[in-house]
Amino acid sequence: MNLLAGCRALQSCGQHTADDSVHDSTPDSWGDTSDTYDTAAWPDAGEPYTETFGIDMLAYLGPATFTMGSDSADVESNERPEHLVTLTHAFWLQESEVTQAQYETAMGVNPSFYGDCDDCPVDQVTWWDAAHFANVLSNIGGFPSCYHDPEGDGTFTLKDPDPYACSGYRLPTEAEWEYAASGAEDDTYSGSNTADDVAWTSSNSGGEVHEACTLQRNALGFCDFSGNVWELVGDGYGAYVAEDQVDPHGVDGADFVINRGGSWHDESSAARVTNRSWDAPSYTAVNLGFRVARSVP
């Protein structure tokens, strides 16, 4: 794939190289909708469904209790300590990252550096862009929007500090992401202990992004949690604590937001289910995207 293929007017394409503006794994509005909505046609527990723009949402998950983080000797310090997390809210989650075609259909632009691949994950989006996309999707689907832009400058934040309070589209919490990525199993990567089975990383990607869901899925049916592109989640960054947690979520509006899962540009170790990284909400990269979630009311 040509690194400059498909560049859009919103990009400074000539400023990029193969290793430029990639996410570093090293720790260093749309209008509002009514708050009334009809849930009668929503799928029952365990049923997948396809939403606007072909967004495939998988099985409502939870409530559940699982072990989050890792105490293994070969992980980063911010993955420790292991702790029990209980999710008391059921939720749906997109089976893969938001694709370029889905993003462009909703937003009218495709910011991706690899912009000639409709079925590849969208990239070069900020956390605020992802929140805006979620609002647009909620608006079109007739659901309440979860984010607002109080300053009118595109710096979206949650309307309610509790992400579970909104039944529209949103970014998953970090705990929801890790629970779904683990596949209710204990694999190092999402669906396998062998990275190349499930993850596009520097060992097998050929130095470029790949179409979504072309490798093995995890036990819950999700794909690409490990590798392909890093995924923004809803939480502001914070250290783990050595105590049980119930419905944890980071501080909204934090200086740094969390992203998970590694990418085509990173070594396989970055694709561990428990690996964590962070950047400013304004940050974009050619290997950074997202997927969306919805709370079940």
C-alpha positions in Angstrom: 0.0 0.0 0.0 1.3 3.5 -0.9 1.8 5.5 2.3 0.4 8.6 0.6 -2.5 7.0 -1.2 -5.9 8.4 -0.4 -4.7 11.5 1.5 -7.4 14.1 2.1 -7.4 17.8 2.1 -7.6 17.9 5.9 -4.1 16.3 6.1 -0.6 17.6 5.5 0.2 14.4 3.6 3.7 15.4 2.7 4.8 15.7 6.3 4.4 12.0 7.0 6.8 9.1 6.7 6.4 5.5 7.4 7.3 6.0 11.0 6.0 9.5 11.5 3.0 10.3 13.7 2.6 6.7 14.9 1.3 6.1 18.4 4.2 5.4 20.8 3.5 2.5 23.2 6.3 3.7 25.5 4.8 5.2 28.8 6.0 8.8 28.4 -21.7 18.8 17.3 -23.9 17.2 16.2 -27.3 18.3 17.6 -28.8 16.7 20.6 -31.6 14.2 20.5 -34.5 13.7 22.8 -34.0 11.9 26.0 -37.0 9.8 25.2 -36.4 6.8 23.1 -38.0 3.4 22.3 -36.1 0.4 23.4 -38.8 -2.1 22.5 -36.9 -3.2 19.3 -33.5 -3.6 21.0 -32.1 -7.1 20.9 -32.3 -9.4 23.8 -29.3 -10.5 25.9 -26.8 -12.4 23.9 -28.1 -11.3 20.5 -25.8 -9.4 18.1 -27.3 -6.7 15.9 -26.3 -4.4 13.1 -26.8 -0.6 13.6 -26.4 2.5 11.4 -23.7 2.3 8.7 -23.2 -1.4 9.3 -21.9 -1.0 12.9 -22.0 -4.6 14.1 -22.6 -4.7 17.9 -21.9 -8.0 19.7 -23.8 -9.6 22.3 -24.7 -7.8 25.3 -22.0 -8.4 27.9 -22.1 -8.5 31.6 -22.8 -8.1 34.4 -19.6 -9.8 35.2 -16.6 -10.0 37.6 -13.1 -10.5 36.2 -9.5 -9.9 37.0 -8.1 -6.7 35.5 -4.4 -6.0 35.0 -1.5 -8.3 35.5 1.2 -9.0 38.1 3.4 -10.9 35.6 7.1 -10.0 35.8 7.2 -9.0 32.1 4.5 -6.3 32.1 4.8 -2.5 32.6 4.3 -1.1 36.1 1.0 0.6 35.1 -0.6 -2.8 34.4 -0.2 -3.7 38.1 -1.6 -4.6 40.5 -4.1 -7.2 39.4 -7.5 -6.4 40.9 -11.1 -7.7 40.8 -13.5 -5.6 38.8 -17.3 -6.1 38.8 -19.3 -4.6 35.9 -22.9 -4.2 37.1 -24.2 -2.8 33.8 -24.8 -4.9 30.7 -23.4 -3.3 27.5 -23.1 -3.9 23.8 -19.7 -3.4 22.0 -18.7 -3.1 18.4 -17.1 -6.3 17.1 -14.2 -4.4 15.5 -12.8 -0.9 15.3 -14.9 1.8 13.4 -14.0 1.5 9.8 -13.0 4.3 7.4 -16.3 3.8 5.4 -18.4 4.0 8.6 -16.6 7.1 9.8 -16.7 8.9 6.4 -20.4 8.1 6.0 -21.2 9.7 9.3 -18.8 12.6 9.4 -18.3 13.4 5.7 -14.5 13.1 5.9 -12.0 10.3 6.1 -9.0 11.6 8.1 -7.1 8.3 7.7 -3.5 8.3 6.5 -4.2 5.0 4.8 -7.3 6.5 3.3 -7.9 4.1 0.4 -9.2 1.1 2.5 -12.9 1.3 3.3 -12.8 -1.8 5.6 -9.7 -0.8 7.4 -10.0 0.9 10.8 -10.2 4.7 10.7 -7.1 6.4 12.0 -5.8 9.9 12.7 -8.8 10.7 15.0 -8.6 12.5 18.3 -10.5 11.4 21.4 -12.8 14.3 20.7 -13.4 13.2 17.2 -14.4 9.7 18.5 -16.8 11.3 21.0 -18.3 13.4 18.2 -18.7 10.4 16.0 -20.5 8.6 18.8 -22.9 11.6 19.1 -23.6 11.6 15.4 -24.4 7.9 15.5 -26.7 8.4 18.5 -28.5 11.2 16.7 -29.1 9.3 13.6 -30.3 6.2 15.6 -32.6 8.3 17.7 -30.8 7.8 21.0 -29.6 10.4 23.5 -26.1 11.8 22.9 -23.6 10.9 25.6 -21.2 13.8 25.0 -21.5 17.6 24.8 -19.3 20.4 23.7 -19.8 23.1 26.3 -17.1 25.5 25.0 -18.2 25.1 21.4 -14.7 24.3 20.3 -14.9 20.6 19.6 -13.5 19.6 23.0 -16.3 17.1 23.9 -16.9 15.7 27.4 -19.4 13.4 28.9 -22.7 15.0 29.7 -23.0 13.0 32.9 -19.8 12.0 34.8 -21.2 8.5 34.9 -20.8 6.9 31.5 -23.4 4.3 32.3 -26.1 6.9 32.6 -26.4 7.4 28.9 -27.9 4.8 26.5 -26.6 6.3 23.3 -23.2 5.5 21.7 -20.0 6.2 23.6 -16.5 5.0 24.0 -16.2 1.9 26.1 -14.7 2.2 29.6 -11.3 0.8 30.0 -12.7 -2.0 32.2 -15.4 -2.9 29.6 -12.7 -2.9 26.9 -10.4 -5.3 28.9 -13.3 -7.6 29.8 -14.4 -8.0 26.2 -10.8 -8.2 24.9 -9.9 -11.0 27.3 -12.8 -13.0 25.8 -13.6 -14.3 29.3 -10.4 -16.3 29.0 -6.8 -16.0 30.2 -4.9 -15.5 27.0 -2.0 -13.1 26.6 -3.6 -11.6 23.5 -7.2 -11.3 22.6 -8.1 -14.8 21.6 -4.8 -16.6 21.7 -1.4 -16.9 23.4 0.2 -16.5 20.0 0.1 -12.9 18.8 0.2 -13.7 15.0 -3.1 -15.7 15.3 -5.1 -12.6 16.3 -3.0 -9.4 16.0 -1.5 -7.4 13.2 1.8 -6.2 14.7 5.2 -5.3 13.3 6.0 -9.0 13.1 3.3 -9.8 10.4 1.7 -6.5 9.2 4.2 -5.6 6.5 4.3 -2.1 8.0 0.7 -1.1 7.2 -2.9 -1.3 8.5 -5.1 -4.2 7.5 -8.8 -4.7 6.9 -10.8 -5.4 10.1 -11.6 -8.9 11.2 -9.2 -10.7 9.0 -7.6 -12.7 11.8 -8.9 -15.1 14.4 -11.7 -13.8 16.7 -11.7 -14.2 20.5 -14.1 -16.5 22.4 -16.8 -13.8 22.6 -16.6 -13.1 18.8 -14.6 -9.9 18.8 -11.7 -9.2 16.5 -8.7 -6.8 16.4 -8.6 -5.9 20.1 -5.0 -6.9 19.8 -3.1 -5.1 17.1 -4.1 -3.3 13.9 -4.7 0.1 15.5 -4.5 1.3 19.1 -8.0 1.9 20.4 -9.1 5.0 22.4 -11.3 4.2 25.4 -13.5 6.6 27.4 -11.3 6.8 30.6 -8.9 9.5 31.6 -5.6 7.9 32.6 -5.0 6.9 36.2 -2.9 4.3 38.1 -4.5 1.1 39.3 -5.1 0.5 43.0 -4.9 -2.7 44.9 -8.5 -3.1 45.8 -11.7 -4.4 44.3 -13.5 -2.1 41.9 -17.1 -1.8 40.9 -17.9 -0.1 37.5 -14.6 1.8 37.4 -14.1 4.6 35.0 -11.4 7.3 34.8 -11.9 11.0 35.3 -13.6 12.7 32.3 -11.7 15.7 31.0 -8.3 14.4 32.2 -5.1 15.6 30.7 -4.4 12.1 29.2 -6.8 9.5 27.9 -6.1 5.8 27.7 -5.7 3.7 24.6 -5.3 0.0 24.4 -4.3 -3.0 22.2 -1.2 -2.2 20.3 -1.0 -1.8 16.5 0.5 -2.8 13.2 3.5 -0.6 14.0 4.3 -2.0 17.4 6.0 -5.1 18.6 3.8 -8.0 19.6 4.2 -7.4 23.3 2.3 -4.1 23.0 -0.8 -6.1 21.9 -1.2 -7.8 25.3 -4.7 -7.6 26.6 -3.5 -5.9 29.8 -1.1 -3.4 28.1 -2.0 0.3 28.7 -0.9 3.5 27.0 -2.0 7.1 27.1 -2.0 10.4 25.1 -3.6 13.8 25.2 -7.2 13.9 23.9 -6.0 16.1 21.0 -3.4 13.5 19.9 -3.8 11.7 16.5 -1.7 9.0 14.9 -1.7 6.8 11.8 -2.2 3.8 14.1 -4.8 5.1 16.5 -8.5 4.4 16.2 -11.5 3.3 18.3 -14.7 1.2 18.6 -18.0 2.2 20.2 -20.2 0.8 23.0 -23.7 1.3 24.3 -25.1 0.7 27.8 -28.1 -1.6 28.1 -30.8 0.4 30.0 
